[in-house]
Amino acid sequence: MEDILKKLTIFVLEDDPTISKFLHVFLSDYFKKVMVKTDNRFSYSDLCDIDVFLLDIEIPFDNGYEVCKRIKTLYPQKPVIFLTAHSQIEDKIKGLELGDEFIPKPFEPLELIARIKNLLKDRYKHHFYLKSVVVDEQIHKIFDRETRTEIPLSKTESKLFFYLFENIDISLSREQIINHVWGESDQTNQANSLNVYINSLRNKIDHEDELIQTIYGYGYKLSAPKE
C-alpha cells in the first residue's frame, strides 16, 4: 500500500493554519503530492488529478459537506474523507452518507494514515504494477505509473493486451492470439494485423521492449519483469 500512496495526490481542505501546515508536512512523507487549501476559492475542474480528498467541515465561504457534494458529482469514484471537530452522531452520519470516511479531531496521525490505507485498499486491489504502467484488471484500463493518466487503447489493442495479460509469462502462439482477438476465420487476413497491433502496444507501453516478448517462430509473451 505504501507504494501505491507514493503515486497518489491528496487534496486537503483545512482552514486552521497550524493543522493545515502539519498535514502538509506529515502527509508529504506518504503521498507523491499534497495540495492544501484553506477555503473554497479553487476551481473544481482543477481537481481532476486528485486521488484522495481530506475535508474539514467548517471552512470560509462554504462548508465541507457542500464541497463533498460537488466533488462526488464531478468525480464520483474518488474517495472523500472528513477530518473535523464536528463529532456529533448526526455529523458523522451525514459525513458517511456523503463521503467515504469520517475522522473526528483531535486525531492520531498514524491512525489517519491507517484509515486512508484501509479505504484505498479495496479501490486499488485490482491494480497490477508492470514496469512503467499500472494495469487495472477490473475495468480493463492501463495507466501511466508516474502520471496516473490513462493510456488510451483502441478496442482491438485492449483485447490483445488483456489476453496477453491474462496469460502473463505464458507463450501464446500467433494462432491462439488471432483466434481470440479476431476469430478463427481470420487467420490469414489478420496475420499482418497482429504485427501492427503488437508494435502499436509496444509504442504505447513498452518503450524498452521488456514487456511484450517475441517468441520467434511461435508467437508472443507478456512478461512480468522483476523490479
MOJOVEN-V342915 format. One record per residue. N is the residue number from 1. RES is the residue in one letter. SS is DSSP state (H for helix, E for strand, C for the rest). D_CENTER is the distance of its C-alpha to the mean C-alpha in whole Angstrom. Layout:
N:RES:SS:D_CENTER ; N:RES:SS:D_CENTER
This chain:
1:M:C:12 ; 2:E:H:14 ; 3:D:H:12 ; 4:I:H:9 ; 5:L:H:10 ; 6:K:C:12 ; 7:K:C:9 ; 8:L:C:8 ; 9:T:E:10 ; 10:I:E:12 ; 11:F:E:15 ; 12:V:E:18 ; 13:L:E:21 ; 14:E:C:24 ; 15:D:C:28 ; 16:D:C:29 ; 17:P:H:30 ; 18:T:H:30 ; 19:I:H:27 ; 20:S:H:25 ; 21:K:H:26 ; 22:F:H:26 ; 23:L:H:22 ; 24:H:H:21 ; 25:V:H:23 ; 26:F:H:22 ; 27:L:H:18 ; 28:S:C:18 ; 29:D:C:19 ; 30:Y:C:16 ; 31:F:C:13 ; 32:K:C:13 ; 33:K:E:14 ; 34:V:E:16 ; 35:M:E:17 ; 36:V:E:20 ; 37:K:E:22 ; 38:T:C:26 ; 39:D:E:26 ; 40:N:C:25 ; 41:R:C:26 ; 42:F:C:23 ; 43:S:C:22 ; 44:Y:H:19 ; 45:S:H:18 ; 46:D:H:17 ; 47:L:H:14 ; 48:C:C:12 ; 49:D:C:10 ; 50:I:C:10 ; 51:D:C:7 ; 52:V:E:10 ; 53:F:E:14 ; 54:L:E:17 ; 55:L:E:20 ; 56:D:C:24 ; 57:I:C:26 ; 58:E:E:29 ; 59:I:E:28 ; 60:P:E:30 ; 61:F:C:31 ; 62:D:E:29 ; 63:N:E:27 ; 64:G:H:24 ; 65:Y:H:24 ; 66:E:H:25 ; 67:V:H:22 ; 68:C:H:19 ; 69:K:H:21 ; 70:R:H:20 ; 71:I:H:17 ; 72:K:H:16 ; 73:T:H:18 ; 74:L:H:16 ; 75:Y:C:13 ; 76:P:C:13 ; 77:Q:C:10 ; 78:K:C:9 ; 79:P:E:11 ; 80:V:E:15 ; 81:I:E:17 ; 82:F:E:21 ; 83:L:E:22 ; 84:T:E:26 ; 85:A:C:30 ; 86:H:C:30 ; 87:S:C:31 ; 88:Q:C:33 ; 89:I:H:32 ; 90:E:H:32 ; 91:D:H:29 ; 92:K:H:27 ; 93:I:H:27 ; 94:K:H:26 ; 95:G:H:23 ; 96:L:H:22 ; 97:E:H:23 ; 98:L:H:21 ; 99:G:C:18 ; 100:D:C:17 ; 101:E:E:18 ; 102:F:E:22 ; 103:I:E:23 ; 104:P:E:27 ; 105:K:C:28 ; 106:P:C:30 ; 107:F:C:27 ; 108:E:C:26 ; 109:P:H:23 ; 110:L:H:23 ; 111:E:H:22 ; 112:L:H:20 ; 113:I:H:18 ; 114:A:H:18 ; 115:R:H:18 ; 116:I:H:14 ; 117:K:H:13 ; 118:N:H:15 ; 119:L:H:13 ; 120:L:H:10 ; 121:K:H:11 ; 122:D:H:12 ; 123:R:H:8 ; 124:Y:H:7 ; 125:K:C:10 ; 126:H:C:10 ; 127:H:E:8 ; 128:F:E:11 ; 129:Y:E:11 ; 130:L:E:14 ; 131:K:C:15 ; 132:S:C:14 ; 133:V:E:11 ; 134:V:E:8 ; 135:V:E:9 ; 136:D:E:8 ; 137:E:C:12 ; 138:Q:C:12 ; 139:I:C:11 ; 140:H:C:12 ; 141:K:E:10 ; 142:I:E:10 ; 143:F:E:8 ; 144:D:E:10 ; 145:R:C:9 ; 146:E:C:11 ; 147:T:C:10 ; 148:R:C:6 ; 149:T:C:8 ; 150:E:E:9 ; 151:I:C:12 ; 152:P:C:15 ; 153:L:C:17 ; 154:S:C:20 ; 155:K:H:21 ; 156:T:H:23 ; 157:E:H:21 ; 158:S:H:18 ; 159:K:H:21 ; 160:L:H:22 ; 161:F:H:19 ; 162:F:H:18 ; 163:Y:H:21 ; 164:L:H:21 ; 165:F:H:18 ; 166:E:H:20 ; 167:N:C:23 ; 168:I:C:21 ; 169:D:C:24 ; 170:I:C:27 ; 171:S:C:29 ; 172:L:E:29 ; 173:S:E:32 ; 174:R:H:32 ; 175:E:H:34 ; 176:Q:H:31 ; 177:I:H:28 ; 178:I:H:31 ; 179:N:H:32 ; 180:H:H:28 ; 181:V:H:27 ; 182:W:C:30 ; 183:G:C:33 ; 184:E:H:36 ; 185:S:H:38 ; 186:D:H:36 ; 187:Q:C:37 ; 188:T:C:39 ; 189:N:C:37 ; 190:Q:C:34 ; 191:A:H:35 ; 192:N:H:34 ; 193:S:H:31 ; 194:L:H:29 ; 195:N:H:30 ; 196:V:H:29 ; 197:Y:H:25 ; 198:I:H:25 ; 199:N:H:26 ; 200:S:H:23 ; 201:L:H:21 ; 202:R:H:22 ; 203:N:H:22 ; 204:K:H:18 ; 205:I:H:17 ; 206:D:C:20 ; 207:H:C:22 ; 208:E:C:23 ; 209:D:C:24 ; 210:E:C:23 ; 211:L:C:21 ; 212:I:E:23 ; 213:Q:E:26 ; 214:T:E:30 ; 215:I:E:32 ; 216:Y:C:35 ; 217:G:C:37 ; 218:Y:C:35 ; 219:G:E:31 ; 220:Y:E:28 ; 221:K:E:26 ; 222:L:E:22 ; 223:S:C:22 ; 224:A:C:20 ; 225:P:C:21 ; 226:K:C:22 ; 227:E:C:20
